Amino acid sequence: MAVKEFRHRYIVFEIEAPRVIERWELIKEFQRLASRMGLDQSEEIRPWLTAFQNNRGILRCSHCDRDKAIELLKGINEVGEERLKVTINTVTTSGTIRKAKESL
């Protein structure tokens, strides 16, 4: 069996916020923070918001860039047009989407 060069990691996270955060608001913050950090999202860490509902979600990334993706998540302190203060906590990291969804 050949080992894949590119393996995914799935980071389960939750957001503490005064209201439910919309998916698009979180994606905008990923893009904003990645550009501030000097990361090209498509090439460097390849984050992808796989699932997001009720302030809990799964972020997919490369296995090599798991730490950068967690740094990206934890770097988000404000969300939305009104710049709501939020805290993002990682719950777990998994190598399979199935296990990640069980933790969601």
Summary of the structure (lengths in Angstrom):
residues: 104
radius of gyration: 13.5
end to end distance: 30.4
largest distance: 50.8
contacts: 294
relative contact order: 0.29
helix: 32%
strand: 33%
